[in-house]
Amino acid sequence: MSLFFKAHGKPSIGLLLIRLVVGSYTMSLGIMQASNIQDYINKVKALQFFSENTAFIIGFVTPFLLIVLGGLYIMGFFTPITSFSLAVISFVKIASRGFFPTEGIPFNKDMLFLVCFLTTLFAGAGIISFDALLDRRKKRNIIEPVDKNAETGGKVITAEVIVEPSTEIKEEEKN
């Protein structure tokens, strides 16, 4: 029955799947838009959401941003910044197209992507990411015996322990 009622588990696998699927879609969308850049610029201008010059700049820059940010999102590199940037892009898409872009479609698919970007913005990239590899919040503490000469015959023994920030014991609580 634990298969049906699983309230525990590893959220890192779910975050990895979100990053892989949504990041791949974002990258492929950017590649498709960059392959025919003039049509995409004309499409942005046709929305008439921005001025002529702003639409040109946005239409030219957005495909390349999607490629770069999609790659960073897949790798889990700079996840808060990447997620926020992609969330802003999704929000602008939703605002320009509306919640119901065409008749017969229940809602804008970019709303799903916005929720995925916001999820990784607040939850992080998970353990399987470059952010986890480069996380510098782990502290290294040196533990030395109280009486250095008692058991080791004058030799000093040190041990290196990695302490997670959530399990760290403060020095004030020890004393």
Summary of the structure (lengths in Angstrom):
residues: 175
radius of gyration: 24.4
end to end distance: 46.7
largest distance: 83.4
contacts: 443
relative contact order: 0.12
helix: 59%
strand: 6%
